[in-house]
Amino acid sequence: MATRSTPPAATASTPSYLVPFIIVTALFGIFGFLTNLNSNLAKELEDIFQLNHAWSNLVTSAWFFAYLVFSVPSAKLIEKVGYKRTMIISLFIMVAGALLFVPAAGMVSFPVFLTASFVLATGVCALQTSANPYVSILGPEHSAPARLTLAQAFNSLGSAMAPIVVGLFILTDLSKVTDKAARAHTVQGPYIAIAAALFILGFAVMFMNLPAIASTRSFRPAKDGDALLGRSIWSYKHTVLGMVGIFFYVGVEIALAANAIQFFFSQGVSSSSLGVLANLINSIHGPLSNTAIAALLASFYMFAIMVGRFAGTVVMKWVKADKLLVGLGVFGVVLLLVAMSTTGTVAIWCLVLCGLANSIMYPTIFALGIAELGPMTSKGSGVITIGNVGGAVIPPLFGLLAVQFGYQRAFILPIICYLFVAYYGQWGHKPTRTATA
């Protein structure tokens, strides 16, 4: 990855970015939690509204469709008000989205649930569009992938916490509740708490002293009269390819996560699938049902992403981000080829280990995609964030292939996704022009 031009001497006196980095990293945990919380509600919505699997997946589609609609407007918002104010506005939009789940549950209305999901995702989209580049530019450009990978590790931590919240506070004893209105009302309490927490956080960020990155020369948003406004962000090939890379990455991560449990059952999941962990778990908890084992293995997939991101932050001190991206893309291909040609425990763990392959992909693609954009960084962030819509496209395509041809043959789609990511790391990320050329 190319190195940014030498900053002005005044940069030497710039205060430490540690505290701002910690604050913004906490926001990564929040939108990771909310994204996965939304996905985990799909099964419950099937029971409440008597939906089939295709219709319940509309909740996920509504979520990721928001990225297609609002990524570019979010970038324009950054240009108008800056990164910090965009984060604050995003949090308050998320408050509105969370509160919409209350009437949705009260009315037992699936369309209102979809609307609430869309509004909440709109806030998350704007938060990601501002937070991702903000973390990237809190320091030297050459270390941006490492910073963003570390922040994304906490995104994975938030994602891993979501199923726990769903299990403890939303799905508790629902088997004893037969009235669908009563089942729907179980959603209200958690989302009221989420709205309150986001409201407080919004005011907290408002009064926090975050560096005004928007005013620096290298990464300020473009302003009226700026000659760069006449240049299309779509002319930056590495940015556009970065959007495609995010499309394929988010698609493959969500597709594998959403179908993991079904795939594990197709491979005859049992206590033997846990290997040496089975004895440890049995001694602590007692024997687990096959359903519980499948769910536990699915959670290992998410934890593998988190562990890989923490590890990737360290590895990037010695291995260039683009090279690591290539290696993990190839690793993902190898894992799925093995999963296609084997059965049972080996195939199961190949999918689980795809979490490691996925780990640093999102933050690395994002950081490489906005490299050398200078004043165009906010626009580049908006374009790349559009790629999140892959989470609404790839999973249903994978599910359709799985129904028609079986899960193992359907792995050809994720393999194509990994191959593109590897291509981006090897060739696609290299800028053909910069913000000044």
URLIN-V10375 format. One record per pair of residues at least 12 apart in sequence whose ideal C-beta (glycine too) atoms are under 7 Angstrom apart, sorted by sequence separation. I is the first residue (numbers start at 0). J is the second residue. D is the distance in Angstrom with one decimal. If there is no record, write none. Layout:
# URLIN-V10375
i->{I;I}
j->{J;J}
d->{D;D}
This chain:
# URLIN-V10375
i->{73;76;99;103;134;135;173;311;337;338;397;400;134;41;44;335;369;41;99;100;334;368;397;99;131;134;169;270;396;397;41;169;270;40;41;334;365;96;99;273;334;393;168;169;269;272;37;38;168;268;96;97;270;331;334;95;96;269;393;268;272;37;96;164;268;331;92;93;96;330;34;268;92;93;264;327;92;93;263;90;327;89;92;260;263;327;260;324;89;90;323;324;88;89;260;259;324;85;86;89;323;259;86;320;85;86;256;255;256;320;321;82;307;311;320;303;307;311;76;303;300;304;308;73;77;82;296;300;303;307;308;61;65;69;73;77;299;303;307;300;301;304;58;62;70;74;300;304;58;61;65;69;73;296;57;61;65;69;58;62;66;70;65;364;371;375;26;360;370;374;48;367;373;371;372;373;371;44;339;338;339;107;272;338;107;271;272;335;107;136;266;267;266;335;37;104;133;268;335;104;266;266;104;136;332;104;263;332;33;100;101;331;332;100;262;34;101;328;33;100;101;328;259;328;329;30;97;328;255;30;97;98;324;325;328;30;97;255;324;325;26;94;97;324;325;27;94;321;26;93;94;252;23;90;94;321;23;90;91;23;90;248;248;20;87;90;245;248;20;87;19;86;87;245;244;245;16;16;39;27;31;35;39;241;27;30;31;34;241;28;32;36;40;24;27;28;31;32;35;39;43;83;241;23;27;31;43;241;28;29;32;36;24;28;32;36;81;82;237;238;82;237;238;47;81;237;238;47;3;46;47;162;3;235;249;253;257;2;245;249;2;81;159;250;254;258;242;246;249;250;253;254;258;0;238;242;245;249;253;265;78;159;241;244;245;246;247;250;251;77;78;158;159;232;239;242;243;246;250;254;258;235;238;242;245;250;262;238;155;159;232;227;232;227;258;155;156;225;155;232;152;155;221;220;221;218;219;152;217;151;152;220;218;255;254;148;152;251;148;149;148;251;250;251;145;148;248;247;145;144;247;248;247;244;144;243;244;244;22;240;244;22;22;240;19;237;19;237;237;237;16;237;236;235;227;151;6;148;151;3;148;147;148;144;147;144;147;144;143;144;140;135;131;135;132;136;132;132;132;131;128;128;128;127;124;78;77;74;74;74;74;73;71;70;71;70;71;70;66;67;0;66;0;0;66;67;66;63;64;63;63;64;63;59;60;59;56;0;1;0;1;1}
j->{85;88;111;115;146;147;185;323;349;350;409;412;147;55;58;349;383;56;114;115;349;383;412;115;147;150;185;286;412;413;58;186;287;58;59;352;383;115;118;292;353;412;188;189;289;292;58;59;189;289;118;119;292;353;356;118;119;292;416;292;296;62;121;189;293;356;118;119;122;356;62;296;121;122;293;356;122;123;293;122;359;122;125;293;296;360;294;359;125;126;359;360;125;126;297;297;363;125;126;129;363;300;129;363;129;130;300;300;301;366;367;129;354;358;367;351;355;359;125;352;350;354;358;124;128;133;347;351;354;358;359;113;117;121;125;129;351;355;359;353;354;357;112;116;124;128;354;358;113;116;120;124;128;351;113;117;121;125;116;120;124;128;124;423;430;434;86;420;430;434;109;428;434;433;434;435;434;112;407;407;410;179;344;410;180;344;347;410;183;212;342;343;343;413;116;183;212;347;414;184;346;347;186;218;414;187;347;417;119;186;187;417;418;187;350;123;190;417;123;190;191;418;350;420;421;123;190;421;350;126;193;194;420;421;424;127;194;353;423;424;126;194;197;424;425;130;197;424;130;197;198;357;130;197;201;428;133;200;201;134;201;360;361;134;201;204;361;364;137;204;137;204;205;364;364;365;137;138;161;150;154;158;162;364;151;154;155;158;365;153;157;161;165;150;153;154;157;158;161;165;169;209;367;150;154;158;170;368;156;157;160;164;153;157;161;165;211;212;367;368;213;368;369;179;213;370;372;182;139;182;183;298;140;372;386;390;394;140;383;387;141;220;298;389;393;397;382;386;389;390;393;394;398;141;379;383;386;390;394;406;220;301;383;386;387;388;389;392;393;220;221;301;302;375;382;385;386;389;393;397;401;379;382;386;389;394;406;383;301;305;378;374;379;375;406;304;305;374;305;382;305;308;374;374;375;373;374;308;373;308;309;377;376;413;413;308;312;413;311;312;312;416;416;417;312;315;416;416;315;315;419;420;420;419;320;419;420;423;204;423;427;207;209;427;209;427;210;428;429;430;210;431;431;432;434;361;217;359;362;217;362;362;363;362;365;363;366;366;366;367;370;366;365;369;369;376;376;377;380;380;380;381;384;384;384;377;377;377;378;380;381;381;381;381;382;384;385;385;384;385;319;385;320;321;387;388;388;387;388;388;390;391;391;390;391;391;395;367;370;370;371;430}
d->{6.9;7.0;6.9;5.0;5.5;5.4;6.8;6.7;5.0;5.9;5.6;6.0;5.3;4.5;6.2;6.8;6.7;6.3;6.3;4.7;4.5;4.7;5.2;3.5;6.6;4.9;5.3;6.9;6.2;6.9;5.5;6.2;6.8;6.5;6.5;5.6;5.8;5.8;5.7;6.3;5.4;6.9;7.0;5.9;6.0;6.2;6.3;5.6;5.1;5.5;3.7;6.0;6.3;5.8;6.2;5.9;2.9;6.8;6.9;5.6;6.5;5.4;6.9;6.6;4.8;3.6;6.9;5.7;5.7;4.7;7.0;7.0;5.8;3.4;6.0;4.9;3.4;6.4;4.3;6.8;6.5;4.8;6.6;4.6;5.7;6.6;6.4;7.0;4.0;7.0;6.2;6.6;6.7;3.8;5.3;4.3;4.9;6.0;6.0;6.7;7.0;5.8;5.2;4.9;4.1;6.4;6.2;6.9;7.0;6.8;6.4;4.9;6.7;5.7;6.8;6.4;4.4;3.9;6.6;6.5;6.9;4.5;4.8;6.0;6.9;4.7;6.4;5.1;2.8;2.5;6.1;4.7;5.4;5.2;4.2;5.6;5.0;4.9;6.4;6.9;6.6;5.4;6.8;5.3;6.0;5.9;4.4;5.0;6.5;4.7;3.7;4.8;3.8;5.8;6.1;4.7;4.8;6.5;5.3;4.3;5.0;6.0;5.2;6.4;4.9;5.2;6.7;5.8;6.1;5.8;4.7;4.0;3.1;4.2;5.3;6.7;6.4;6.7;4.7;6.6;5.2;6.2;5.1;6.1;5.2;6.4;5.4;4.5;4.9;5.6;6.0;6.1;5.5;5.7;5.8;4.3;6.3;6.5;5.2;5.3;5.2;5.2;4.7;4.5;5.4;4.8;5.4;4.8;6.5;5.6;5.1;3.8;6.3;6.9;6.1;6.6;6.4;4.9;6.0;4.0;6.4;6.9;6.1;4.1;5.5;4.5;4.8;3.0;6.1;5.5;4.7;4.8;6.5;5.1;6.2;6.1;3.8;5.6;7.0;3.9;6.1;5.0;6.4;3.2;5.0;6.5;4.8;4.8;5.3;5.0;5.0;5.1;5.4;5.3;6.8;5.6;5.8;5.8;5.1;5.6;3.7;4.6;5.7;6.8;5.6;6.7;6.7;6.2;5.4;5.5;6.2;5.9;5.2;5.6;4.3;6.8;4.2;5.9;5.8;4.7;3.5;4.1;5.4;5.5;6.3;6.9;6.2;6.7;6.9;4.3;3.5;4.1;6.9;4.5;5.0;6.3;3.5;6.6;3.7;4.4;6.8;4.8;6.3;6.8;4.2;4.3;6.3;2.4;5.8;6.2;5.7;6.5;5.2;3.7;5.2;6.5;6.8;5.8;6.9;5.1;5.7;6.2;6.8;5.0;3.7;7.0;6.8;5.2;6.9;6.9;5.3;6.6;3.8;6.7;6.5;4.3;5.2;6.5;5.6;5.2;5.1;7.0;6.8;3.5;5.1;6.6;5.3;4.0;4.3;6.2;7.0;4.3;6.6;6.6;4.7;4.9;3.0;4.5;5.1;5.7;4.0;4.8;4.9;7.0;6.4;6.7;6.1;6.2;6.4;5.6;6.2;5.6;5.8;5.8;6.8;5.5;6.6;3.7;2.5;4.1;6.5;6.7;5.7;4.3;6.8;6.7;4.8;6.5;6.5;6.2;4.2;5.4;5.9;6.1;6.9;4.7;5.6;6.7;3.6;5.5;5.6;5.9;4.6;6.6;6.6;6.8;5.6;3.5;5.7;5.4;4.8;4.6;5.2;6.4;6.3;5.3;6.9;4.6;4.9;4.4;5.1;4.0;6.0;6.7;5.2;6.8;6.9;3.9;4.2;6.1;4.9;5.9;6.2;6.4;3.6;6.8;5.7;4.3;7.0;5.8;7.0;6.0;6.8;4.1;5.0;6.6;5.7;5.3;6.2;4.8;6.6;6.9;5.0;6.4;6.6;5.9;6.6;5.0;4.3;6.6;4.4;3.7;6.6;6.3;6.2;4.8;5.0;4.2;4.4;6.9;6.5;5.2;5.3;6.3;5.7;6.9;5.2;6.6;4.3;6.0;5.2;5.6;4.8;5.8;6.5;5.5;4.0;4.9;5.1;5.8;2.6;5.7;4.6;4.8;6.9;4.0;6.9;4.3;5.9;6.0;6.8;6.1;6.1;5.9;3.8;4.2;5.1;5.8;6.5;5.3;3.9;5.4;3.7;6.8;4.3;6.7;6.4;6.1;6.4;5.8;5.9;6.5}
